[in-house]
Amino acid sequence: MNQDFFDVLYNLLGTLGGIEEGVEVRKSINNAKDYIEDLQVEYTRLFINGVPHVVAPPYGSVYMDKSFQGTFAGNTLAFYRQKGFTMDQGADLPDHLIHELEFLSLLVEEKDFAGEEEFLKKLFRPWYQQFHTRVTKDAHHPYFRVVVMLIDFFTKEEDKDGFQPNET
């Protein structure tokens, strides 16, 4: 997360119509004594161990099964396997946001657009909106609101045009 990273982020936001959001992130980053520490603290609060509870657990099963590693996580792992992918021994749960986004990128790389759309429809979109809403509502740092908006933009159906920051 250096100046080049943020320049690309601000450029992307500008291209997608999120100039105001880019300005808000830039202001927070530039005004911080240690922006990396600020982001780490907020990441922990939002996704790992916030008090009195984790704000937005990044696992689909939390939203779909109301527990970790429920049926939903198993269905996610089964879909990965159906498409010829496995997870490393000791990896985090299969329905973690990072794994799902990585899987989607692999499907795109393989030009499996039907698989991508099926995964989005059955295993990503059903829970992501709840996660997105929590982060958008409760994030103290604008960077995390922007990230979930970008994920939302890039995982929505193709009929959407432009960045829609106020959509929840």
C-alpha positions as CSV (number, residue, x, y, z in Angstrom):
1,M,0.0,0.0,0.0
2,N,2.2,2.7,-1.3
3,Q,1.6,5.9,-3.3
4,D,1.4,3.9,-6.6
5,F,-1.3,1.7,-5.1
6,F,-3.4,4.7,-4.0
7,D,-2.8,6.5,-7.3
8,V,-4.3,3.5,-9.1
9,L,-7.2,3.4,-6.6
10,Y,-7.9,7.1,-7.1
11,N,-7.8,6.7,-10.8
12,L,-10.1,3.7,-10.8
13,L,-12.6,5.6,-8.6
14,G,-12.5,8.6,-10.9
15,T,-13.1,6.4,-13.9
16,L,-16.1,4.8,-12.2
17,G,-17.6,8.0,-11.0
18,G,-16.4,7.7,-7.4
19,I,-14.4,10.9,-7.2
20,E,-15.9,12.0,-3.9
21,E,-15.1,8.7,-2.3
22,G,-11.5,8.9,-3.6
23,V,-11.1,12.4,-2.1
24,E,-12.4,11.1,1.2
25,V,-9.9,8.2,1.2
26,R,-7.1,10.4,0.2
27,K,-7.9,12.9,3.0
28,S,-7.9,10.1,5.6
29,I,-4.7,8.6,4.3
30,N,-2.9,12.0,4.0
31,N,-4.1,13.2,7.5
32,A,-3.1,10.0,9.3
33,K,-0.1,9.8,11.5
34,D,0.3,6.2,10.4
35,Y,-2.2,5.2,7.8
36,I,-1.1,1.5,7.7
37,E,-1.8,1.2,11.5
38,D,-5.1,3.0,11.1
39,L,-6.1,0.5,8.4
40,Q,-4.9,-2.5,10.4
41,V,-6.9,-1.4,13.5
42,E,-10.0,-0.9,11.5
43,Y,-9.6,-4.2,9.6
44,T,-9.3,-6.0,12.9
45,R,-12.4,-4.2,14.3
46,L,-14.5,-4.9,11.3
47,F,-13.5,-8.4,10.4
48,I,-11.7,-10.2,13.2
49,N,-12.6,-9.2,16.8
50,G,-14.5,-5.9,17.2
51,V,-16.0,-5.1,20.6
52,P,-18.7,-6.0,21.5
53,H,-18.9,-8.2,18.4
54,V,-17.3,-8.5,15.0
55,V,-19.0,-6.0,12.7
56,A,-18.8,-7.8,9.4
57,P,-17.4,-11.4,9.5
58,P,-16.1,-12.1,5.9
59,Y,-17.6,-15.6,5.7
60,G,-20.8,-16.4,3.8
61,S,-21.9,-19.1,6.2
62,V,-22.2,-16.5,9.0
63,Y,-25.0,-14.8,7.0
64,M,-26.5,-17.9,5.4
65,D,-26.2,-20.5,8.2
66,K,-25.8,-18.2,11.2
67,S,-22.6,-20.2,12.1
68,F,-19.1,-20.8,10.8
69,Q,-18.4,-23.7,8.5
70,G,-22.0,-24.7,8.0
71,T,-23.7,-26.2,5.0
72,F,-23.1,-23.0,3.0
73,A,-19.3,-23.4,3.5
74,G,-19.5,-27.0,2.4
75,N,-21.5,-26.1,-0.7
76,T,-18.9,-23.5,-1.5
77,L,-16.1,-26.0,-1.3
78,A,-18.1,-28.5,-3.4
79,F,-18.5,-25.8,-6.1
80,Y,-14.7,-25.2,-6.1
81,R,-14.1,-28.9,-6.5
82,Q,-16.8,-29.2,-9.2
83,K,-14.8,-26.6,-11.2
84,G,-11.5,-28.5,-10.6
85,F,-10.1,-26.4,-7.7
86,T,-9.1,-27.4,-4.2
87,M,-7.9,-25.5,-1.2
88,D,-4.6,-25.8,0.6
89,Q,-4.5,-27.9,3.7
90,G,-5.0,-25.5,6.7
91,A,-6.4,-22.7,4.6
92,D,-9.2,-20.5,6.0
93,L,-12.8,-21.5,5.5
94,P,-13.8,-21.8,1.8
95,D,-16.5,-19.2,2.1
96,H,-14.2,-16.5,3.2
97,L,-14.5,-13.4,1.0
98,I,-10.9,-13.5,-0.1
99,H,-11.2,-17.2,-1.3
100,E,-14.4,-16.5,-3.1
101,L,-13.0,-13.4,-4.9
102,E,-9.8,-15.4,-5.8
103,F,-12.0,-18.2,-7.1
104,L,-14.0,-15.8,-9.2
105,S,-10.8,-14.4,-10.7
106,L,-9.7,-18.0,-11.6
107,L,-13.0,-18.6,-13.4
108,V,-12.7,-15.4,-15.4
109,E,-9.1,-16.4,-16.2
110,E,-10.3,-19.7,-17.5
111,K,-13.2,-17.9,-19.4
112,D,-15.7,-19.9,-17.5
113,F,-18.3,-17.2,-17.5
114,A,-21.2,-19.5,-17.0
115,G,-19.5,-20.9,-13.9
116,E,-18.7,-17.4,-12.7
117,E,-22.4,-16.3,-13.0
118,E,-23.6,-19.5,-11.3
119,F,-21.2,-19.0,-8.4
120,L,-22.2,-15.3,-8.1
121,K,-25.9,-16.2,-8.1
122,K,-25.8,-19.2,-5.8
123,L,-22.9,-18.6,-3.5
124,F,-21.7,-15.0,-3.5
125,R,-24.6,-12.6,-4.0
126,P,-26.9,-14.2,-1.5
127,W,-24.7,-13.2,1.4
128,Y,-22.5,-10.4,0.1
129,Q,-25.2,-7.7,0.2
130,Q,-25.6,-8.2,4.0
131,F,-21.8,-8.0,4.4
132,H,-21.6,-4.9,2.2
133,T,-24.4,-3.2,4.1
134,R,-22.6,-3.8,7.5
135,V,-19.3,-2.5,6.2
136,T,-20.8,0.5,4.5
137,K,-22.8,1.4,7.6
138,D,-20.2,0.7,10.3
139,A,-16.8,1.3,8.8
140,H,-14.9,4.2,10.5
141,H,-12.4,4.5,7.7
142,P,-13.6,5.3,4.2
143,Y,-11.1,2.9,2.6
144,F,-13.2,-0.1,3.6
145,R,-16.4,1.4,2.4
146,V,-14.7,2.0,-1.0
147,V,-13.4,-1.5,-1.2
148,V,-16.8,-3.1,-0.6
149,M,-18.3,-0.7,-3.1
150,L,-15.7,-1.8,-5.7
151,I,-16.3,-5.5,-5.0
152,D,-20.0,-4.8,-5.3
153,F,-19.5,-3.0,-8.6
154,F,-17.3,-5.8,-10.1
155,T,-19.5,-8.6,-9.0
156,K,-22.9,-7.2,-10.1
157,E,-24.7,-8.2,-13.2
158,E,-23.5,-6.5,-16.4
159,D,-26.5,-4.2,-16.6
160,K,-25.1,-1.7,-14.1
161,D,-23.3,1.3,-15.4
162,G,-20.9,3.3,-13.3
163,F,-20.0,3.4,-9.7
164,Q,-23.0,3.8,-7.4
165,P,-21.6,4.7,-3.9
166,N,-24.9,5.5,-2.2
167,E,-26.4,2.1,-3.1
168,T,-26.8,-0.3,-0.1
